[in-house]
């Protein structure tokens, strides 16, 4: 992938450049800004949560095809210079991604396991060292009645996950590579094929049909 293939808006204040912010965290945020993005992914900074860690930076993203958003998500970088027992490190990445599924994907009994493998496979394929990974995969179906009965049933998948990126030189994790892996997860939940080599344990479900497919 070439740099700037996706769109990464960096407007607005995020506080990451303030002198009071630890240098490792500033460098980690800078790594996110320099990440190479897959085409069709649009990313913008957003307001991070205030109580999860002393320092936080958040991104929101969408996979866009034409006028349709195929998937969306949020990635939060947390940093506690004193370390965190549950993280077993000073950094933590937290994410939520979600997408509406086509019926054949929604009915696949292996969907939760496959969806989780998209995250771990994307991290492993980039040779990233991480620990304490945890999360949930939720599949929710909606059926419409009365005035909404003409709508077809819909199923949404939601992945919530967090993991500890191992720190490299200067105590800074390779956040650019972790963001690239996260974009791969977002793309696969949107029904797009992987862009690079993935772990052999990763399984692809049927691809999403175009918006005009019957």
N, C-alpha and C positions, 0 to 999 in steps of 0.2 A: 504494500500500500504506500502511496506517496503522501507526503505531508499535505495537510489542508484539503484532502479529498472530501472529508466531512466538514461540517461547519461548527466552529467553536466560538461563540460570542463571549467576550470577556468584559462586557460593559458593567458599570455599576461598581460600588464599593463592596469589597469582601473582607477587608480587615487583615488579609494574609500578609500584607507588606508593611504593616506597622512595626516599628522598632521593638515593641514589647513582645512580639510573637517570636518564639524560639526559632533559631536558624534552621534546624532540621525540618520543622513544619513548613517554613517558607519554601525550602528547597523541594519538599514533597509536593506542595501545591504547584510550584513551578513545573515540576515533572508532569503534572496533569495537564497544564496548559500547552506543553510541548508534544503531547501524545499525537500520534498519527491516527486519523479517524477513517473508518470505513465509509465509502460513499453512501449517501442516503441517511446517515445518522446526524441529527442536529442536537447540539449540546449547549446548554446555557448554565452559568452559575445561578444558584438559587439560595435563599436564606437557609443556613444550616440550623439544626436544633441547638438549643442553648445549654442543656443540662446533661448531655451524654458524656462530655469530656471538656477539659479546660480549653481546648482548641478544636475547631471543626470547620470543614469546608465542604460544600455540597454542590452537586451537579444534577440537573435534570435533563433527560434526553428522550428523543423520539426517533423511531425508524419511520421514515417518510417515503412513500412511493406514490408519485403523482400528487393528488390532493388527499391521499388517505394516510392516516397514522396507523401503522401496522402493530406497533408496540410502543410502550413508554416505560420509563423507569427513573430511578433516583439512586445516586451513588454518593455516600457520605464518607469523608476521610476524617477520622478522629485521632487526636493526639493527646497523650498525657505524659509529660516529661518524667513524671515520677514512676511511670509504669503502672500496669493494671494486672492484678492477679488473674482475673478471668481471661484476659487477652494473652497473657504471657509475653508481653511486649509493650512498646510505647505507642504503637500505631494500631488502628483497627479500621477495616473497611466494612461498611454496612450498605446493603442494597435492597431495593424493592423493584421488581420488574413485573410487567403484566401485559397480557395480550388476549384478544378474542381468538378462539380456535375454530378451525373448520370442523365439521361433524366427525370426519374420519380420524382427525387428530384427537378430538375430545373423547372418543370412544376407546382409544388405545389403552389397554390395561397397564401398559408399562410407562405411561406418560409421566408419573411422578419421578420414577427412577431415571428415565431418560432426561428429563428436564434438569435434574440435579447434576447429571453427568455433563451437561453442556457447560456448567460453571467449572467444575473440577477439571474437565477435559481441556477447556480453554486455558486455564492456569497451567496445567501440566504441559500442554503443547508448547508453551513459551518458556518452559524450564524454570518457572517461578517457584520459589520456596515460600511456603505459607503454613500456618498451623491453626489449630482450634477452629476449624470450619464447622459451622452449624447453620441450620435453617429449616424452612418448611416449604413444601410445594402444595398449593391449594387449588383445587378445581371446583368451580362453582357454576351451576347451570341455572338459566333463567327461562321460564316459560310464561307466555303472555296470554291474557284473557280479556274478555269484554272488548272495550274500544281499542285495545292493543293486540287483539287476537290475530291480526294479519301479519304481525311480525313473526319471523321464524325463531324457534328456540335458539338461545345463544349460550355458549360456554366460555368462561374466562379462566385463564390460568394465571396464578400469581406466585412468584417466587420471592421469598424473603430469606436473606442469607447474610452472614458476616464471617469474616476471616481475618487473621493476623498476618499481614505481609512481613516477611523477614527483612530485617534492616541490613543495608549494605554499607558502603563507604560513608563515613561521617554519621552513621546512625540513621540513614535515610533509605527507605524502601524504593524500589523501582516502580514508582506510581504510574509512569507512562505505560509500562508493560501491563500493569494490573488494569488500567483503564482500557487498554486494547483488548484484554481478555474479557472484560465486562461488556464491551461493545459486541464481542462475538456472541456472548450469552444473549444479549438483547436482540441481535440479528436472528439467532436461531429460534428464539421464542416467537419472533415475528414470522417464521416460516421460510427464512432465507437460508441458502446453503452456506456452509463454512467457507471462509476465504483462504484458509491455509491448512496445513496438516494438523489433524486432531488426534487425540489419543484413540487407540484402536477400540477401547471400551465404549466410546461414544457412539450412540445410535441416532440416526436421523429419522424423524417421523415424516409422513407425507407432507409435501410442500404446500404452502398456502396458495389457494387459487387466486387469480386476479379479481379485482373488484367487480368486473362485469360478467364473471363466470356465473352461469345459472345455478 
